[in-house]
Amino acid sequence: MTGGPGGFDRLSGAGHRGPAVSPPPGIRTLSPRPPTATRMVLIRHGEAVCNVSGVCGGRLGCEGLTERGRRQVEGLRDRLLVTGELAGADALYASVLPRAIETAELVAPALLGSGAGSGGRGPDGPDLVTECGLCELHPGEADGLTWSEFTARFGTLDWDVDPGQPIAPGGESWTGFVNRVAATLDLLAGTHPGQVVAVACHAGVIEASLLAKLPVAGGLSGARLQLRTEHASMTTWEIDQDRWRLLGYNDVARPTPAW
C-alpha cells in the first residue's frame, strides 16, 4: 500500500486544487498544529544525591544534584542553546525540591531570547517560580529515611496491588499523587494559554502526566506505567482547548542506555 493523498495521516489539501484530500478530523492520525496551543515541556532533574544514596528524597531528604547530575543538565542546556528549542519561553517552573530547582537554574540560560512563545519575556527570560504541586510524591514520615529504614519502619508497600495506600503516615498514595499532579498541570496550562512553559520536575510527575492526559485505562485511579524516564530528559505536551497531545517523551541530549 502506498501513502497517497487518501492516507490517514494526511493533514490538509494545501497546494492542491479541487476536492479536499484530507480525511475527516475524527479519523485523522495527524492533525495540524493549533496556532494558539500551549507548549509545556517537563524536564526531569539530573541525577540527584538521593538517587545514589538510597534516601527517600522529600524536603528533608533531598540534597540536590550530584556532579554527574549537573553535567547531565548542562548537556541538555547546551543542546537547547544551539537549537533554540526553548528560546523565548514565557514561564519557568520547578518543584520546591532542591534537585528540581538546581535543574531549572541550570537550564534557564537556554530560555533567553524571543520568538518561541506568544508572550515571551524577551532577553531577560522568565523568573523561576517554585510550585509544590510539581513535587515528587509527598513521602510524609518516610522523608529522609534510607529505603532499608523505610521497610523496617513501614513494611512492604505494593501500589500495583493497592494504589490507594499512602506511602507512609502523612504521605500520599499513588492515586492521590497522580490526581494532584493532574490538577497542577491543568492550573499551569490555564495560566499560560498559547505560551511556552518549561517545568523542572520529577520522573513520577512525568509518569503522572501520561496517566492523566493520555487515554490510559485507569489512569487517574491507580494504573502504573513503570517507565524508565531518563535524568535530564524532556517530555513535551501541546495543550489546546483542554486537549493534551504528547509530542515527545524521554528526549535527552545524549544517547540513551543500550538494552
C-alpha positions in Angstrom: 0.0 0.0 0.0 1.3 3.4 -0.9 0.8 6.6 1.1 -1.2 8.7 -1.4 -3.5 11.7 -0.7 -6.0 9.4 0.9 -3.7 8.3 3.7 -5.0 8.6 7.3 -2.0 10.9 8.2 -2.8 13.5 5.5 -3.0 16.9 7.2 -4.5 19.2 4.7 -5.1 19.9 1.0 -2.6 22.7 0.9 -1.1 23.1 -2.5 -3.9 21.1 -4.2 -6.9 22.3 -6.1 -10.3 20.6 -6.4 -11.8 18.3 -3.7 -10.3 18.2 -0.3 -7.7 15.5 0.2 -7.8 15.3 4.0 -9.7 12.6 5.8 -12.4 13.9 8.2 -10.9 15.2 11.5 -12.4 12.4 13.5 -10.3 9.7 11.8 -7.0 11.5 11.1 -3.9 10.1 12.7 -2.2 13.5 12.4 -3.6 17.0 13.0 -2.4 20.5 12.2 -0.6 22.4 15.0 -3.1 24.9 16.6 -1.6 28.4 16.5 -2.9 29.2 20.0 -1.9 26.0 21.7 0.2 26.0 24.9 3.5 24.0 24.8 4.6 22.6 28.1 8.0 20.9 28.4 8.5 18.8 31.5 12.2 18.3 32.3 13.3 15.6 34.7 16.0 16.7 37.0 19.5 15.4 36.7 20.9 12.6 38.8 20.3 13.6 42.5 22.2 12.7 45.7 19.1 10.9 47.0 19.1 8.8 43.8 22.5 7.4 44.5 22.4 7.3 48.3 19.2 5.4 48.6 17.3 8.0 50.6 13.7 9.0 50.3 14.1 12.4 48.9 11.3 14.8 50.0 12.1 18.2 51.5 14.2 16.7 54.2 15.9 14.0 52.2 16.7 16.0 49.0 20.3 17.3 48.9 20.2 18.5 45.3 22.1 17.2 42.2 25.3 15.1 42.1 28.2 16.4 40.0 27.1 13.9 37.3 23.6 15.2 37.5 24.8 18.8 37.0 26.7 17.6 33.9 23.6 15.9 32.5 21.5 19.1 32.8 24.4 21.2 31.4 24.4 18.9 28.4 20.7 19.4 27.9 21.2 23.2 28.3 24.0 23.3 25.8 21.8 21.4 23.2 19.0 23.9 23.8 21.3 26.8 23.4 22.3 25.5 20.0 18.8 24.5 18.8 16.9 27.4 20.3 14.0 25.0 21.1 13.0 26.8 24.3 14.4 30.3 23.4 11.9 32.9 24.4 9.9 30.6 26.7 7.3 32.5 28.7 7.5 30.7 32.0 9.9 28.6 34.1 8.6 26.5 37.0 10.2 24.0 39.3 9.1 21.9 42.2 10.2 23.1 45.6 12.8 20.3 45.9 16.5 21.3 45.5 17.2 18.9 42.7 14.4 20.4 40.6 15.4 24.0 41.5 19.0 23.4 40.5 17.9 21.8 37.2 15.7 24.9 36.4 18.5 27.3 37.3 21.0 25.4 35.0 18.5 25.2 32.1 17.4 28.9 32.5 20.1 30.4 30.1 18.6 28.4 27.2 15.2 30.1 27.7 16.6 33.6 27.0 15.8 35.4 23.8 12.5 35.8 22.0 10.3 34.2 19.4 9.3 30.9 20.9 6.1 31.9 22.7 3.4 34.4 22.1 4.2 36.4 25.2 7.9 35.8 25.8 9.8 37.7 28.4 12.5 38.8 25.9 16.2 38.9 26.6 15.9 38.6 30.4 14.0 35.4 30.4 11.2 34.3 32.7 11.5 34.3 36.5 11.7 31.0 38.2 8.5 30.1 40.1 8.5 27.1 42.5 5.3 25.1 43.0 4.8 22.3 45.5 2.2 20.7 43.3 5.1 19.7 40.9 7.0 17.7 43.6 7.6 14.0 43.5 5.2 12.0 45.7 5.0 13.6 49.1 6.6 11.0 51.4 5.3 12.1 54.8 7.1 10.3 57.7 9.3 8.4 55.2 11.1 11.6 54.2 14.9 11.3 54.7 14.9 7.6 55.6 17.0 5.2 53.7 14.9 2.6 51.9 16.1 -0.1 54.3 14.9 2.1 57.2 11.7 2.7 55.4 11.0 -1.0 55.0 11.9 -1.7 58.7 9.5 1.0 59.9 6.6 0.8 57.5 6.8 -2.7 56.0 6.3 -3.5 52.3 4.1 -1.5 50.0 2.8 -2.5 46.6 1.0 0.1 44.6 0.3 -2.4 41.8 -1.9 -4.2 44.3 -3.3 -1.1 46.3 -2.5 2.2 44.6 -4.7 4.0 47.2 -2.4 3.1 50.2 -0.3 6.1 51.4 3.4 5.6 51.3 3.7 6.4 55.0 1.8 8.4 57.6 1.3 11.9 56.4 2.3 10.9 52.8 0.4 10.5 49.6 -0.9 7.4 47.8 -0.1 6.8 44.2 -3.6 7.6 43.2 -3.6 10.8 45.2 -0.3 11.8 43.7 -1.4 11.3 40.1 -4.5 13.4 40.7 -2.6 16.1 42.5 -0.2 16.4 39.5 -3.0 16.4 37.0 -4.7 19.3 38.8 -1.4 21.2 39.0 -0.7 20.8 35.3 -4.2 21.9 34.4 -3.6 25.0 36.5 -0.4 25.8 34.7 -1.9 25.3 31.3 -4.8 27.6 32.2 -2.4 30.2 33.5 -0.4 30.2 30.2 -2.7 29.9 27.2 -0.8 29.9 24.0 2.6 30.2 25.7 5.7 28.1 26.1 6.2 26.7 29.6 9.3 24.9 30.9 8.9 22.8 34.1 11.7 21.2 36.1 10.2 18.3 37.9 10.5 14.5 38.6 10.1 11.1 37.0 6.9 10.5 38.9 5.4 13.8 37.7 6.1 12.9 34.1 4.5 9.4 34.5 1.6 11.0 36.2 1.2 13.4 33.3 1.0 10.5 30.9 -1.5 8.6 33.0 -3.7 11.7 33.4 -3.5 13.2 29.9 -3.4 10.1 27.6 -6.3 7.7 27.2 -4.9 5.2 29.7 -7.3 2.8 31.3 -7.4 3.6 35.0 -5.0 6.5 34.6 -6.5 8.5 37.4 -7.5 5.6 39.6 -4.3 3.6 40.1 -2.7 2.5 36.8 1.1 2.5 36.7 3.3 2.6 33.6 6.6 1.8 35.3 8.5 3.9 32.8 12.3 4.5 32.6 12.3 8.3 32.4 15.9 9.4 31.9 17.6 12.1 34.0 17.6 15.5 32.3 15.1 14.4 29.7 12.3 16.4 28.2 8.6 15.4 27.8 6.7 17.8 25.6 2.9 18.4 25.7 0.8 20.6 23.4 -2.5 21.8 25.1 -5.3 23.2 23.1 -8.9 23.7 24.4 -8.3 21.2 27.2 -6.9 18.6 24.9 -3.4 17.3 25.7 -1.3 16.0 22.9 2.0 14.2 23.6 4.7 15.5 21.2 7.8 13.9 22.8 9.0 11.7 25.7 12.4 10.8 27.1 14.1 13.3 24.8 17.7 13.6 26.0 20.9 15.4 24.9 22.9 12.1 24.9 22.4 8.5 23.7 20.0 6.5 25.9 21.5 3.4 27.5 21.6 0.2 25.5 19.1 -2.6 26.3 
